[in-house]
């Protein structure tokens, strides 16, 4: 079987092709083509000399949805809502990302006020009809949308999560009166309480559908024309894949799919090396994405957003992102202090060393001056780069204004960047009740392996794992996922034994819907795995914790005890005498896909991999140190590299600090012991 995993990034499209019969692995990077994402995929497959007709499995992640939301490259979208509730979308939850920032406005709503139209109807919290739906209001709204050329319509009525009859009828009328329109209903997208969150998720989903559907249709067509006749699978933020037909309706799920694929690969690699607890550390050109795996399970969230104030309430890998990528700019603030990020030079013009006109010092420029990376070997020597511009820009912008030697300035940039990265690691670990010393870091992305060991030193993390192909780790993650669907539903009750039957009945109903979805995608029953969760909170709390449960439910007491334990772990507090409430449930169904089995690498000698030495600056030594250089591809299984050392490869560079050692694991992972 030949499998292809692709990650369509904003700058590069990464690709890995794995032939299970021969054990051969082909990796490649090719520039992304934002004007036609499918073209970049085809270019990558062509560059890898892959016969598309020979592929048995094609899975990919993409930034198409995320970029469309960030850049607001979205179709004009309309909203039909209950009379009196048109401004729920714009009022949001009335908070700001930074309450002390009096100058930054919140992002504009995805649907303008004039395109948010009201209809007369009302359903109460029990699902009872208080006011019947005025169908003439619906028809009038449709006429207005049609006149304005709006062909994407979201429907979000009050309390539709408990009774979707009115939304269903509105959808019927819209489709009859405006057959060219795409329509989605909140009770289908997110059948949960919380009006703003449900409305926001439905609007984002509706706005993304035309964008995602167009690119997926084009990708499937281009692959089909070249002989591919299996499912085209798309990664979603929850850590699974869906077929193009399914993802085309639940389009908001495709946002955040690239970082999620990287987190999945990080979890797989950690498990391969014998670590149940791992921190994924993905450093690229513009940002660092940090995720966490505990006990073999990736931490998840269902409260995230591309732009603050407009949540997407689909499950997603809990990823914290900071602006500290290789292209992040070093600058001096008004108080004369050195800062790094979040602004970035991006891929164009990029760092000064790229010689594309970049005139701001970046983390990559500092890495070049410190000797951590050889500019002559960027992308295996395919990219023209040189150290001269890096020296000039750091001297002009940082060293001279601060009165520093140029090496001191470069090291200061690096130390501030590492401090920022440590803060990102704390966001997923200590702030969630985890001790980072109990974890290993899995470093990937083009720049992750260069910095991860220094982060580990700062935080007393004992091990860093660098996979064989860190620069294409997100593409690898696309090979390691299952077909997955999940569905949540509101269920409000005190967590007592009296609600056992009702709780189980509700879980069974949602489970049946999940099974129908998986079977519709031709997943056999023996491939299906189900997981059940109950959302719980103490009476009076606003948010909740998700607690796993299994069917049949023997006792609510056992579920309640798990909630107390989880609350204690996360918040260092629990109250077994307090009233515990259930306010929602979720069922996740996975169609298990056979995972690739990667071959072990041959053993070899350090002499074959040794490339020589160069002077490299390490802050711990306070000076340049003669450092051994190794070629990653020539390092055999079982070999140990003593720091200080630099390990070079096509898609990344690994820095092994003084006093650390790095051992090559059987399948090629490099395990650094700090």
C-alpha positions in Angstrom: 0.0 0.0 0.0 1.3 3.5 -0.9 0.2 6.3 1.3 0.5 10.1 0.9 0.2 12.6 3.6 0.2 16.3 2.7 0.2 19.5 4.8 -0.8 22.6 2.8 0.8 25.5 4.7 0.8 29.2 4.0 4.4 29.1 2.7 5.2 25.5 1.8 3.3 22.4 0.9 4.9 19.4 2.7 4.5 15.9 1.5 5.5 12.4 2.6 4.9 9.3 0.5 5.3 5.9 2.2 5.4 2.6 0.4 4.7 -0.1 2.9 5.8 -2.9 0.6 9.3 -1.6 0.1 9.6 0.6 3.2 10.8 3.6 1.1 9.8 7.1 2.3 9.9 10.1 0.0 9.6 13.6 1.4 9.5 16.9 -0.3 8.7 20.6 0.1 7.3 22.8 -2.6 6.0 26.3 -2.5 2.3 26.6 -1.7 0.0 28.1 -4.3 -2.7 30.0 -2.4 -4.5 30.9 -5.6 -5.1 27.2 -6.3 -4.1 24.9 -3.4 -4.6 21.8 -5.4 -1.8 22.9 -7.8 0.7 22.9 -4.9 -0.3 19.4 -4.0 0.1 18.2 -7.6 3.5 20.0 -7.8 4.6 18.2 -4.7 3.6 14.8 -5.9 5.3 15.5 -9.2 8.5 16.6 -7.5 8.5 13.4 -5.4 8.1 11.4 -8.7 5.0 9.8 -7.3 2.5 8.0 -9.6 -0.8 9.4 -8.4 -2.6 6.4 -9.9 -0.6 4.1 -7.6 -1.7 5.8 -4.4 -4.0 3.8 -2.1 -4.4 6.4 0.6 -4.5 10.2 0.4 -4.9 12.4 3.5 -4.1 16.1 3.9 -4.3 19.0 6.2 -4.7 22.6 5.1 -4.6 26.2 6.1 -7.2 27.1 3.5 -10.0 27.5 6.0 -7.9 29.3 8.6 -6.4 31.8 6.0 -9.9 32.5 4.6 -11.1 33.5 8.1 -7.9 35.5 8.9 -7.9 37.4 5.6 -11.8 37.6 5.5 -11.7 36.1 2.0 -15.3 34.8 2.5 -18.5 35.0 0.6 -21.1 37.4 1.8 -23.2 35.5 4.3 -26.7 36.1 5.7 -28.2 35.1 9.1 -31.8 34.3 9.9 -32.5 34.5 13.6 -35.3 35.0 16.1 -36.8 38.5 16.4 -34.9 40.5 18.9 -31.7 38.5 18.7 -30.0 39.8 15.5 -27.2 41.4 17.5 -26.2 38.4 19.5 -23.4 37.8 16.9 -22.0 41.3 17.4 -22.4 41.8 21.1 -20.6 38.5 21.6 -19.8 37.9 25.3 -18.9 41.6 25.7 -15.2 40.8 26.6 -11.9 41.8 25.1 -8.8 39.8 24.6 -6.9 42.4 26.6 -9.1 44.3 29.0 -6.4 46.9 29.6 -6.0 47.7 25.8 -8.3 50.7 25.3 -7.2 51.3 21.7 -7.7 47.9 19.9 -11.2 47.3 18.6 -12.7 43.8 18.5 -12.8 42.1 15.1 -15.7 43.0 12.9 -18.5 40.3 12.9 -18.5 37.9 10.0 -22.1 38.9 9.1 -22.9 42.6 8.9 -25.9 43.9 10.8 -27.9 44.6 7.6 -27.5 41.0 6.6 -28.8 39.6 9.9 -32.5 39.3 9.4 -35.2 38.5 12.0 -38.2 36.2 11.8 -41.1 36.0 14.3 -41.0 32.7 16.3 -40.1 31.5 19.8 -39.3 28.2 21.4 -38.7 28.1 25.2 -35.9 26.3 27.1 -38.0 23.2 27.3 -38.5 23.0 23.6 -42.2 24.2 23.8 -43.4 26.5 21.0 -44.3 29.9 22.6 -44.8 31.7 19.3 -45.3 29.9 16.0 -43.0 30.5 13.0 -44.1 33.3 10.7 -43.3 31.8 7.4 -44.0 35.1 5.6 -41.1 36.6 7.5 -38.9 33.8 6.2 -39.9 34.3 2.6 -39.4 38.1 2.9 -35.9 37.4 4.3 -35.1 35.1 1.4 -36.2 37.7 -1.1 -33.8 40.2 0.5 -30.9 37.8 0.5 -31.6 36.9 -3.1 -31.7 40.5 -4.2 -28.4 41.2 -2.4 -26.8 38.2 -4.1 -26.3 36.3 -0.8 -26.0 32.6 -1.4 -24.7 31.4 1.9 -27.2 31.5 4.8 -26.9 30.5 8.5 -30.0 29.8 10.6 -29.7 30.2 14.3 -33.0 30.5 16.3 -33.3 30.8 20.1 -33.3 27.4 21.9 -33.1 25.5 18.6 -30.6 23.1 20.3 -33.5 21.6 22.3 -36.1 21.7 19.4 -35.0 22.2 15.9 -38.4 22.1 14.2 -38.5 25.8 13.4 -35.0 25.8 12.0 -35.9 22.8 9.8 -38.9 24.6 8.4 -36.9 27.7 7.8 -34.4 25.7 5.9 -37.1 24.0 3.8 -38.5 27.4 2.8 -35.1 28.9 2.0 -34.2 25.9 -0.2 -37.5 26.1 -2.0 -37.4 29.9 -2.6 -33.6 30.2 -3.2 -32.4 26.8 -4.5 -28.9 28.1 -5.3 -28.2 29.0 -1.7 -26.2 26.9 0.8 -28.0 26.7 4.2 -26.9 25.4 7.5 -28.8 25.2 10.8 -27.4 25.6 14.3 -29.2 22.6 15.7 -27.3 20.4 13.1 -24.0 22.2 13.5 -23.9 22.6 17.3 -26.9 21.5 19.3 -25.7 23.1 22.5 -26.9 25.9 24.8 -25.1 29.2 24.8 -26.6 31.4 22.2 -23.6 33.4 21.0 -21.3 30.4 20.7 -23.9 28.4 18.8 -24.6 31.3 16.4 -20.9 32.1 15.9 -20.0 28.5 15.1 -22.9 28.2 12.6 -22.0 31.5 10.9 -18.3 30.5 10.6 -19.3 27.1 9.2 -21.7 28.6 6.7 -19.2 31.2 5.5 -16.4 28.6 5.0 -18.5 26.0 3.1 -18.2 27.6 -0.4 -14.4 28.2 0.1 -13.7 24.7 1.3 -16.0 23.0 -1.1 -14.5 24.8 -4.1 -10.9 23.8 -3.2 -11.8 20.2 -2.2 -13.8 19.7 -5.4 -10.9 21.0 -7.5 -8.4 18.8 -5.6 -10.5 15.7 -6.0 -10.9 16.5 -9.7 -7.2 17.0 -10.3 -6.3 13.8 -8.5 -9.0 11.9 -10.3 -7.8 13.1 -13.7 -4.4 11.6 -12.8 -5.8 8.2 -11.9 -6.5 8.4 -8.1 -9.8 6.6 -7.4 -10.0 6.4 -3.6 -11.3 8.8 -1.0 -9.7 12.2 -0.7 -9.5 12.6 3.1 -9.3 16.0 4.9 -7.8 16.5 8.3 -10.1 18.3 10.8 -9.3 20.1 14.0 -10.5 17.3 16.3 -7.7 15.0 15.2 -9.4 12.8 12.6 -10.2 12.9 9.0 -13.4 13.1 7.0 -14.2 12.5 3.4 -14.5 15.5 1.2 -18.3 15.1 1.1 -18.5 15.3 5.0 -16.0 18.1 5.5 -17.8 20.1 2.8 -20.8 20.5 5.1 -18.8 20.9 8.4 -16.3 23.2 6.9 -15.4 25.1 10.1 -13.8 21.8 11.3 -11.0 22.2 8.7 -9.6 25.3 10.5 -6.6 24.5 12.7 -6.1 21.2 10.9 -2.4 21.7 10.1 -1.2 22.2 13.7 -3.5 19.4 14.8 -1.8 17.0 12.3 1.6 18.0 13.9 0.3 17.3 17.4 -0.9 13.8 16.3 2.5 13.0 14.8 4.2 14.3 18.0 2.0 11.9 20.1 2.8 9.0 17.8 6.6 9.7 17.9 6.6 10.0 21.7 4.7 6.7 22.0 7.2 5.1 19.6 10.0 6.2 21.9 8.3 5.0 25.1 6.9 8.3 26.4 3.3 8.6 27.4 3.6 12.3 28.3 4.9 14.6 25.7 4.9 18.3 24.7 4.6 19.0 21.0 6.9 21.8 20.0 6.3 23.0 16.4 8.4 26.0 15.3 8.0 27.2 11.8 8.6 30.5 10.1 6.0 32.7 11.8 5.0 31.0 15.1 5.5 28.3 17.7 2.6 25.9 18.2 2.7 23.9 21.5 0.4 21.0 22.3 0.4 18.4 25.1 -0.1 14.7 25.4 -0.8 13.1 28.8 -1.1 9.4 29.4 -1.1 8.9 25.6 -4.0 11.2 25.0 -3.8 14.6 23.3 -5.3 17.4 25.3 -8.4 18.8 23.6 -10.6 21.9 23.8 -13.9 22.9 22.4 -13.4 26.6 23.0 -11.2 28.2 20.4 -11.3 30.9 17.8 -9.4 32.2 14.8 -10.3 35.7 15.8 -11.1 36.6 19.4 -14.8 36.9 20.2 -16.1 34.6 17.5 -15.7 31.1 18.9 -15.7 27.8 17.0 -17.1 25.3 19.4 -16.0 22.1 17.5 -13.5 19.9 19.4 -9.9 20.8 18.6 -6.4 19.9 19.7 -5.6 22.4 22.5 -2.8 24.3 20.8 -1.2 27.5 22.1 0.5 29.7 19.5 2.9 32.5 20.0 4.7 34.7 17.4 8.2 33.3 17.8 9.0 31.6 14.5 12.2 31.8 12.5 10.9 35.0 10.8 9.8 36.8 13.9 11.3 40.2 14.1 13.6 41.5 16.9 13.0 45.1 17.8 13.5 47.8 20.4 10.5 49.2 22.1 9.9 52.8 23.2 11.4 52.0 26.6 14.7 50.8 25.1 14.1 47.1 25.8 14.8 44.4 23.3 11.6 42.5 22.1 11.2 39.5 19.8 7.9 39.0 17.9 5.1 38.7 17.4 5.6 40.6 14.1 7.2 38.5 11.4 9.0 38.9 8.1 7.1 35.9 6.8 8.3 34.0 3.8 8.6 37.1 1.6 10.8 38.9 2.1 11.8 36.6 4.9 14.9 37.0 7.2 17.7 39.2 5.9 19.9 36.1 5.2 17.4 35.0 2.5 18.6 38.0 0.4 15.1 38.9 -0.7 15.0 42.4 0.7 14.4 41.6 4.3 15.6 44.6 6.4 14.6 43.6 9.9 16.6 41.3 12.2 14.9 37.9 12.9 15.4 34.8 15.0 16.8 33.1 11.9 19.4 35.9 11.4 20.5 35.5 15.0 20.8 31.7 14.5 23.1 32.3 11.5 25.4 34.6 13.4 25.6 32.2 16.4 26.6 29.4 14.0 23.5 27.3 14.8 22.6 27.0 11.2 24.6 27.1 8.0 22.9 29.4 5.5 24.5 27.5 2.6 22.5 24.4 3.5 19.0 25.9 3.8 16.6 23.3 2.3 19.5 21.1 1.5 21.3 23.9 -0.4 18.3 24.6 -2.6 17.8 28.1 -1.1 20.3 30.9 -1.7 21.2 32.5 1.7 24.2 34.2 3.2 25.3 35.5 6.6 26.4 39.0 5.5 22.9 40.6 5.5 22.2 39.0 8.9 25.3 40.6 10.4 24.5 44.0 8.9 20.8 44.2 10.0 21.5 43.0 13.6 24.4 45.4 14.0 22.3 48.3 12.7 18.9 47.6 14.4 20.0 46.0 17.7 23.7 46.0 18.5 24.5 49.7 17.9 21.3 51.1 19.6 21.9 48.9 22.7 25.6 49.3 22.8 26.3 45.6 22.4 28.8 43.5 20.5 27.1 41.9 17.6 27.4 38.4 19.1 25.9 39.6 22.3 23.0 41.1 20.4 22.4 37.9 18.5 22.5 35.9 21.7 20.1 38.3 23.4 17.6 37.8 20.6 17.9 34.1 21.0 17.5 34.2 24.8 14.4 36.4 24.7 12.9 34.1 22.0 13.6 31.0 24.2 12.0 32.8 27.2 8.9 33.4 25.1 8.8 29.7 24.0 9.1 28.6 27.7 6.0 30.7 28.4 4.1 28.9 25.6 5.1 25.6 27.1 3.8 26.8 30.5 0.4 27.7 28.9 -0.2 24.0 28.1 1.5 22.5 31.2 1.7 24.3 34.5 -1.3 26.5 33.8 -3.3 23.2 33.3 -2.0 21.5 36.4 0.8 19.5 34.7 4.5 19.5 35.8 6.6 19.9 32.6 9.4 17.9 34.2 7.2 14.8 33.8 7.2 15.2 30.0 9.4 14.9 27.0 9.5 17.5 24.2 8.8 16.4 20.7 10.5 19.0 18.5 9.5 19.5 14.9 8.9 22.2 12.3 11.9 23.6 10.4 13.2 25.5 13.5 11.9 23.4 16.4 14.9 21.0 16.7 17.2 24.0 16.8 15.6 25.5 19.9 13.9 22.7 21.8 16.9 21.6 23.8 17.4 25.1 25.1 13.8 25.3 26.2 14.2 21.9 27.9 17.3 23.2 29.7 15.4 26.2 31.0 12.4 24.2 32.2 14.3 21.1 33.5 12.6 18.9 31.0 14.8 15.8 30.8 14.4 14.7 27.1 13.8 16.1 23.7 12.8 13.8 20.8 13.5 14.9 17.2 11.7 12.8 14.5 13.5 11.7 11.4 11.7 14.3 9.2 10.9 17.2 11.6 10.2 19.7 8.8 7.3 17.6 7.4 5.9 16.3 10.7 2.4 17.7 10.0 2.3 15.8 6.7 3.3 12.7 8.7 0.4 13.3 11.1 -2.0 13.1 8.2 -1.0 9.4 7.7 -1.7 8.5 11.3 -5.3 9.5 11.7 -8.7 7.8 11.8 -11.9 8.8 10.1 -13.7 10.6 12.9 -17.1 12.2 13.7 -18.3 13.7 16.9 -21.6 15.1 18.0 -22.6 17.0 21.2 -25.9 17.7 22.8 -27.2 19.7 25.7 -28.4 17.6 28.7 -29.0 19.6 31.9 -29.5 17.8 35.2 -28.0 17.4 38.6 -25.6 14.5 38.7 -27.6 12.1 40.8 -28.7 8.4 40.4 -32.2 9.5 39.3 -31.0 10.6 35.9 -29.1 7.4 34.9 -31.8 6.2 32.4 -32.3 9.6 30.8 -28.5 10.2 30.5 -27.9 6.8 28.9 -30.9 7.2 26.5 -29.5 10.5 25.4 -26.0 9.1 24.9 -27.5 6.2 22.9 -29.4 8.6 20.6 -26.3 10.6 19.8 -24.3 7.4 19.4 -26.8 6.2 16.8 -26.3 9.4 14.8 -22.5 8.9 14.9 -22.8 5.3 13.7 -25.0 6.4 10.8 -22.4 9.0 9.7 -19.6 6.5 9.9 -21.5 3.8 8.0 -22.5 6.3 5.4 -18.7 6.6 4.7 -18.5 2.8 4.3 -16.8 2.2 7.6 -17.3 -1.4 8.7 -18.7 -1.9 12.2 -15.6 -3.8 13.4 -13.5 -0.7 12.6 -15.6 1.6 14.7 -14.5 2.8 18.1 -16.8 4.9 20.3 -16.0 7.3 23.1 -18.5 9.0 25.4 -18.1 12.1 27.5 -20.2 14.0 30.0 -19.7 17.7 30.6 -19.9 18.5 34.3 -19.5 21.5 36.6 -20.2 22.6 40.2 -23.5 24.4 40.6 -22.9 28.1 39.9 -19.9 27.6 37.6 -20.0 28.9 34.1 -17.8 26.4 32.3 -17.2 22.7 32.7 -14.9 19.8 32.5 -15.4 16.8 30.2 -15.4 13.5 32.0 -15.2 10.1 30.1 -17.9 7.5 30.7 -18.8 4.1 29.2 -22.1 2.5 28.3 -24.1 1.0 30.0 -23.9 3.5 32.8 -23.7 1.5 36.1 -23.6 4.5 38.4 -23.6 8.3 38.2 -21.5 8.3 41.4 -18.5 6.9 39.6 -18.8 9.6 36.9 -19.1 12.3 39.6 -16.0 11.0 41.4 -14.0 11.2 38.2 -15.2 14.8 37.9 -14.0 15.7 41.4 -10.6 14.1 40.6 -10.2 16.0 37.3 -11.3 19.3 39.0 -8.6 18.7 41.7 -5.9 18.1 39.0 -6.8 21.1 36.9 -7.7 23.7 39.6 -6.1 22.1 42.8 -9.5 22.2 44.3 -12.6 19.9 44.6 -15.7 19.9 46.8 -17.3 16.5 47.2 -20.1 18.1 49.2 -21.1 20.5 46.5 -23.9 19.9 43.9 -22.5 18.7 40.6 -24.4 19.4 37.4 -24.3 17.8 34.0 -25.0 20.2 31.2 -24.0 18.4 28.0 -22.7 15.1 26.5 -20.5 14.3 23.5 -20.0 11.1 21.6 -17.0 10.6 19.3 -16.8 7.8 16.8 -13.7 6.7 15.0 -13.4 4.5 11.9 -10.0 3.0 12.6 -7.6 3.3 9.7 -4.6 0.9 9.5 -1.5 2.8 10.5 1.7 2.6 8.6 4.5 0.6 10.2 7.8 2.4 9.6 10.9 0.3 9.2 13.9 0.3 11.5 17.0 2.0 10.2 20.4 0.4 9.7 23.2 0.7 12.3 26.2 2.8 11.3 29.3 4.6 12.5 29.7 8.2 13.6 32.7 8.5 11.3 30.5 8.2 8.2 28.1 10.9 9.5 30.8 13.3 10.7 31.1 16.4 8.5 33.8 18.3 10.4 33.5 21.1 13.0 32.6 24.8 13.2 32.6 27.5 15.9 29.1 27.8 17.5 28.1 30.2 20.2 26.3 28.7 23.3 25.0 31.0 26.1 25.9 28.4 28.7 29.5 28.6 27.7 29.5 32.3 27.1 31.7 32.0 24.0 32.1 30.2 20.7 32.8 26.5 21.1 34.3 24.2 18.5 31.3 22.0 17.6 31.1 18.7 15.8 28.8 18.6 12.7 26.9 15.5 11.6 24.7 14.5 8.6 21.4 13.2 10.0 20.8 10.8 7.2 24.0 9.0 7.8 23.5 8.5 11.6 22.8 4.8 12.3 20.6 3.2 14.9 22.2 3.1 18.3 24.8 5.8 17.7 25.3 8.5 20.4 26.3 12.1 19.7 27.8 14.1 22.5 27.2 17.8 22.7 28.0 20.3 21.7 27.0 19.1 18.3 25.0 20.2 15.2 23.1 17.6 13.3 22.1 18.8 9.8 19.4 17.5 7.4 17.5 18.7 4.4 14.4 20.0 6.3 15.9 21.1 9.7 18.9 21.5 11.9 19.3 19.9 15.4 21.3 21.7 18.1 22.7 19.5 20.9 23.9 21.8 23.7 27.1 21.2 25.7 26.7 18.4 28.3 23.7 16.9 26.5 23.8 13.7 24.5 21.7 12.5 21.6 21.0 8.9 20.8 19.5 7.5 17.5 16.5 5.3 18.3 15.7 2.2 16.2 13.3 3.9 13.8 15.5 7.0 13.4 14.2 9.3 16.1 16.9 11.3 17.8 16.5 11.4 21.6 18.4 14.2 23.3 19.1 13.7 27.0 19.5 17.1 28.8 
